[in-house]
Amino acid sequence: MSKNFDFIIIGGGMAGASCAYFLSGKGSVLLLEMESQPGYHTTGRSAALFAPSYGNAQIRALSIGGQPFFFEPPAGFCEAPLLTPRGALFIARNEQMQTMNDVYDDVSSVLKTVQKLDVAQVRELVPVIREDYVAGGLLDIESMDMDVNAIHQGFLRGSRANGTEQVTSAKVESLNRENGDWQVTAGGETYKSKVVINAAGAWCDQVADLAGAKRVGLVPKRRTAIIFDGPTDISFSDWPAFVDVDEEFYCRPESGAMMGSPADETPMDPCDVQPEELDIAIAVDRLQQATTLEIKRITRSWAGLRSFVADKTPVVGFDPEAEGFFWLAGQGGYGIQTAPGMGRTSAALASGEEIPSDLVDLGASKAELSPERFA
């Protein structure tokens, strides 16, 4: 293997893999992953729902801009569709109706397919939602189930085909800038590159410490999910995902069962996070308050880390002080659905180009994504 590269990407999750895929045609790329397999942490624990109405303006721009790639991926990228129809139903109690109206006003200017629903229409879509609980809803018919593994493997496989070197079990031990190049020691080897891309997920601030760069205030937050038996007296496989408009919980069909979450956001140090019994109990309680579902048996539970900065907007761009150190961090819970848009954006900016014009037309902003906003 060569030890000199144009770009070194730290982190083989969805952010690093998608960046490598789009960057690999612009120079030689090395992808370093600290675990024995890429995507072990956040990528492999995603709720797997593509909801273009979800998130702030930058998230929506990157999500909507990635739809064409998901619907018509390049030849050889995958063997089956990456997205399948699902729909997302955002529900509100009486005291949440103003929030729901605000969300509609914000989102409908970008997504014309979002529609308001009354109580009867909400319950027609998901009959188990309690009539005395819900006051209204919003339906996003463009929300889809995502095949996260196929997306991730497609990016990894495609980047390898374009010449990207991928090394696993290679935790970065040191980062030093010498004579205009970064010296990156990982897995007992030392590599050289003019540009280092920090796509280390929950560990991005720790990687910045190694590089002598200022932290961006990244906070990893635990998110819990459970799989439980669905109702036996009614068909539910075609239900949309249903989400509390203030994100107090969400739930959707999952391979013949149901998946639910209390939408918890517990700050954590970066780690191989595991679910807590209290969060599992909260998930059950919130779902049973909102629906007539009886959650008697949980077949699986897990937790993942969703990492945010203060404004919940991803950090994408060169560090204003550490030359050649590029941030690709803070995707929060949107890293899978934004992957094509984020990959194209990060690859363009890391190679000295501008954000692709179609993404700019949707609202993607170099300034709003840049780490310079923390300077």
C-alpha positions, 0 to 999 in steps of 0.5 A: 500500500502507498503511504502517501495520499491526496486525502485521508478520511478518518471514519468509515461510517456513512459520512466517511464512506459517502465522502470517499465515494464522491472524492475518489475521482478527485485524487488518491484516498485512504479511508481509516476505520478504528473498528474491525468493520465500518459502520459498527456504531451509529450507521449500523444502528439507524432507524432507517427512515428517509424523511425529507421533511425532517430536520432544519433547512440545511438537513432538508436541502441535503436530503432532498438533493440526495433523492435522485441518487437514492431513486436511480443509483449508478450501475452496480451500486446495489442489487435492490431498491435503496428506498421503499414506500412508507410515509411519515405521519407527524401527530399532535395533541391539542397543546401541540397544534401550534407546533404542527402548524409551524412545521407545516408552514416551514416544510410545505414551502419546500415539499408540496406533498406534505398535507394536513390531516384531521383526527379521522384521517390520522386514525384511518392511516394508523387505527391504533392511535387513540382518538382522545390523544390526537388532535391532528397530523401532517402526512409526508408521503415522500418518506421512505424506508431505507436499506441502510446496509445496501447504501453503506456497502454501495458507497464502500464498494464504489469507492474501492472500485475507484481506487480508495484504500480502506484500512480497518482496525486502524484507530488514529493514534497521532496527527501531526502537521509537518512541512505542509503535510499531515502525518497520520499514525493509525494501526501501527502505520504512518500515512501522509496527506495534505488533507485530513477529513474528520468523519469520526462520528461521535469521536470527531472532537477527540480527533480534533484534539489530536490535530491541535484543532479547536473543538466544535462542541460536539455532543453525542446523544444516546437514542434507544430503540425497541422491536416488539410484537405488532397487533394480531387482530389488524394488518399493520405492515402498510402503516406509515411511520408515526412520529410525535411532532415534538419528537417525544416518540416514533414508531413504524412497522419493521419486518413483521413487527413494530419498532419504537423509540422514546426519541431520547437524547441523553448526552454521552461520552463516545462509546459502544453505547447500550440501551438503558432499562429506564429508556426502554420503559419510557418508550413503552409508556409513551407508545401505550399512552398514544396508542392502543398497542399492548407491548407485552414482549420486546424481542430486541433493543439497542441504542446508538449515538446521534452527535450534534453541535449546538445549532443541530446543523452539520459541520462541513468544511476546512478548519479556520485555523488548522490548515488542511484539517476538514470537518465532516461532523455533527450529522445527528440523526440525519446522516443516512438520509443526507448521505448522497447530498452530504457526500457530494458536498464534502467531496466538493469542498474538500477538493477546493470546489463549491457546493454543487449548484443543484444543492445550493438551489435547494438551500445548501449553504457553505457558510451555514455548514462551515466550522468557521461559524464557531470561530 
